[in-house]
Amino acid sequence: MQLRSMFTGYNYINFKMLVSISGFISGQMIQLLYEKII
């Protein structure tokens, strides 16, 4: 049970990192598009 909770915690951290990285990339893309429009 201890190992399983550690594994789910690790997956949760990886998921949060993926979400923040994808959010950052999409933010950069939106900024580039916004600059091209203006």
Sequence and secondary structure as in RCSB ss.txt:
>XXXX:A:sequence
MQLRSMFTGYNYINFKMLVSISGFISGQMIQLLYEKII
>XXXX:A:secstr
 HHHHHHHHHHHHHHHHHHHHHHHHHHHHHHHHHHHH 
